[in-house]
Amino acid sequence: MSEVSQDHTKKTFGGRMKELPPVFVTVLVFVLGLVTGWVGNVYNVQLQNQRYILELRQSAYSNYFEGQAKLQQSRQLRGAGLTDEADKLQTESNLTINQALFQIAIFSTKPVNEALAEYFRTRFPDEYDPCPGDRQAWLNDAKIYQTMRQEVFGPGSTEIVDDETLLILLFGCTLPSE
């Protein structure tokens, strides 16, 4: 071995590099490759999940806006005296909005859910009565949707909303008193 390569070997890992058996180096490279591939795969799965949730949100928002547009059109038709057409369009609007609100309640962020619920509470205060029936039954129902949100956003997420917000968005009523 030349002087230059001996000096280089001594400088790298205190000259121990030449002492490592080739099998050890091969296994080390293999393990590092596996770990890197696994980490990359986990990150890719998380990224795909986030993309999918974003697509669901965008679809829900689009449907909500579509329902609002239909509602506005039905009001215009009613103003023009076209009651049958207005009723049909309002029914479509209600269905579209309700389906969108369900998706928004499950897949949207906490601030979006809270803003929508607050809008409904303040804009239509007379329309949001307590949900009929047993309070505990409604709490059990809300727990199902809370569990769905937790599954979407992950355990310990800060995206969990209160039960009342979910009930307003999903069923158009508030939690009954005890």
N, C-alpha and C positions, 0 to 999 in steps of 0.2 A: 504494500500500500504506500502511496506517495506521502510525503510530509503534509501536503495540503489536505488530503482526505483524512489523515490521522488526526490533524488538528480539528477539522470539521466534526469528526466523530466524537472527539473529546468534548467539544463545545455543546453538542446536542445531547441533552439529558445526562450530562456528566459522563459521556462515553458509554452509557448503558444500552443505547439503541441497538448496538450490534449484538448485545447479549440476549435480546428478546427472541424467542423461538418463532419461526414463521407461522406456526399453527396459532400461537397466541395472537399475533397481529391479525391474522385472518379472522379469528373468532371475534376479536375486538371490533374490527371493521364491520363484520356481519351484525353484531349486536347494536352498534351505533346506527347502522342502516335500518334495522328493525324499529328502534326507538324513534328515529326521525320519521319513518313512514307512518308509524302509529300516531305520533303527534300531528303530523300533517293531515292524516285521515280524520282525526277527532276535530281539528279546526275546520276542515272542509265540511263535515257533517253539520257543525254548528252554523257555519256560514250558509249552507243550504237551508237549514231550518229558519234562520232569520230572513232569508230571501222569500221563503214560502209564506211566512207570517206577514211580511210586508205586502206581498201580492194579495193575500186575503184581506188585509186592511184596505188596500187601494180599491179592491172590488166592493167591499162593504161601503166605503165612502162614496164611491161612484153610484151604487144602488140607492144610497140614502139621498144623494142629490137628485137622482132621477125621480125618486118618489116625491121629493119636495116640488120638483118642476111639474109633475102630474097634478099635485094638489093645487098648485097655483093655476094651472090650466082649468081644472074643474071649477075653481072659483070664478074664473072669467066666463066660462060657459054658463054657469048658474046666473051670473050677472046679465048675460045676454038672453036669458030665458030658456036656455036649452037644458032643462032639468034632467031628462033621461041620460043624455050624454055626460052631463056633469056627475050624476050619481055613479055611472059606470067608471068614469075616470077616477073618481074619488075612491071607489072600492079598490081599483088597481093601485092607486097611490098608497092607501093604507096597507095593503099587502106588501108592496115593495118596501115601504118604510119599516114595517114590523120585521121583515126578514133581514133588512140591513141592520136594524138595531140589535137583533140577536147576534149577528156576526160582530158588530162593533163591541157589544158587551163582552164577548169572549176574547177577541183578538186585539182590541185596541188598547192603547196605553191608559194608565190611570187618569192622567189629566183630561184626555178626550172623554172618557166615561163620566167623570165628574162634571165636566163642562156641559155635556148633553143633559145629564140628569138635572143640573141646576137650571138650565134653560127651560126644561119642561116644568119644573117646580114653579118657577117664577112667571113664565109666560102663560101657563094654563093652570093656575093654582086650584081652581074649582074641579078640575078633571082628575086630580090625583088623590083619590080617596084611599083609605087603608084597604089592603087586599082582603077579600072576604074569607071568613073562616078562621081557623086556628093559627095563632102566631107561630107555634112550634113547627107546624107543617110548612109554613112559608120559610122559616129559618132552615129547615131540612132541605127544602127545594133550593134555596140560595146556596147552601153548602155544596150541592152538586156542581153548580156553575162556578163557585169559588175554586173547587178542585180542578175543574177544567182549565180555569185561568192559571192556576198554579202549575199545571202540567205544561201549558203553553209557555209560560214565562220562567219556569224553574222554581225549585224549592227555595224558600227564603226571599223570594222576589219582593221588591217594593211596589210592584204593579198590582197588588191585591187591593180591590176596592171594597167599600163597606156594602153590607147586604142591602140596605135601602137603595143605594145607587143601582145595583143590579136589578132589583125588583121594579124600579121605575122604568128602566130601559127594556127589560124583558116582558113585563106584564102590565105596565102602565098603572101601577098602584104602589102604595107605600106600605111599610111594615106595620101590621096591626099592633095596637097597644097591648100591654100585658094584662 
